Amino acid sequence: MAHLPHSIELHDSTLASVLVKENTAIVQLRPAYIHRSGKGWTQDADILIGDAQVDLAGAELPADLANGRVESEGGPYHNLLELPMKAPGPVSLTLELMFSEQVIRVSGNGAEVVLRGEPTYVEEVSL
């Protein structure tokens, strides 16, 4: 059995919406797919990005994610966002939607992942 780090896998998550409140983008994953201790879980999660610039490219949401990437001072996160995640400084989030191949981009200053509600067990994860 694989023991992956506690992380969100963007590929198996659903992007519900992207809201902007007081210059902060709230990227709502409803649900996010989470790896924890060799098991797969779902749980709602928000990716918060300050001083945000958002490009939704006319995307129709909700949509399943095909891929995603976060660029930050702490380095790139490709498809897996290790938890807890709090990245200071300039941040760029790119999300590719499944089927439509549309790309959503959010850039700003600082990013943080906030988990919402309780996790739901889905499956054993193996590589």
N, C-alpha and C positions, 0 to 999 in steps of 0.2 A: 504494500500500500504506500502511495506517495505521501510525503508530508510537506506540502507546499506552505509557504508563509501565510499568515493571516492577511488576505488581500481580496480586493474586488477584481473580478475578471470582467473587463468591459465587454468583451465579445459576447458573453452570455447574459448581458444586462439589457434592460429596456429603458430608453430615454423617454420619460413622460412629458417633460416640459423644461424650458429654460426661462426663468423669470429674472427680472432686474429690479431690485429694491434698494434705494439709496446707494446707487453705484456698485452694488454687489450682485453678481450673477449667482443665481441659485440653479444649478444643474440637477434636476430631480431624476434619479434613477428609481423606477417603480416597477419591479424590484431590481436591486443589484444582485448579481450572483457572487457569492463570497466563498472563498476557500478558507477553511479553518481546520487544522489538525487532521488532514487527510479526508475531510468530508466537505461536501458541497451544501451550501445554505442559500436561501434568498432572504433579503432584508432590504427595506427601503433605505436609501442613502441620498444625501445631498452633497454635491461638490460646490463649495463656496469660493468665489474668486472676487477679490476686491478691485476697485477702480476698473470695472469691467468694460470691455468692448466686445459686443456680441454680433456674430454673423450667422444667422440661421439659414441663409440661402434658400428661403421659401420652403423649408422642410415641413412636412406634415407629421405631427406628433400626436400620439405616442408612436415610437418606432423601435424595433430591435436594433441593437448595435452590431455591426460587423467587425469593428476594430476601434481602437482609441489610443491616444498618446498624450502624455503630459510632459512638457519641457519646463524645467525649473533650474534654479541654482544648484539644487541637490542632485541634479542629473535627470536623464530621461526616464520616464515610466512608460513602457510599451505594453499596452493591453492589461497589465496587472498593476494595480495601485496598492502598494503595501500599506497596511493599517497598523497603527494610526498614521494618517498622512497629514502633515502640516508643512507646507513648502513656502518659505519666505521669498521675497523678491519677485522679479518678473516671472510670469507664468503664462504658458500657452497651452490650451487644451484643444485637441482636434478629435472629433468623433465622426466616424463614418457609419452611415445608416445602411442597414442590410436591405437588399433588394433594390432600393432607389439609387444607391451609391452616392447620395448627397452627403456633403461634408459640412459639419457645424464647427465653427471656430469661436473660442472664447479666450480672450487674453486679458491680462490685468496684473495686479500686484498681490501676490500671496494666494495660496490655495489651501483649503482644508476640507477633509471629508468628515461629515457628521452622519452617523448611523441613526435611523429613526425606527421606533417600535422594536418588536422582538424578532429574532431570526426564526426561520422555518427550515427544518432539515429537508434536504432533497435527495442526497445520494452519497455513496462512497466515491472518492476520486482516486483514480489510478492513472499512471503514465505508461 
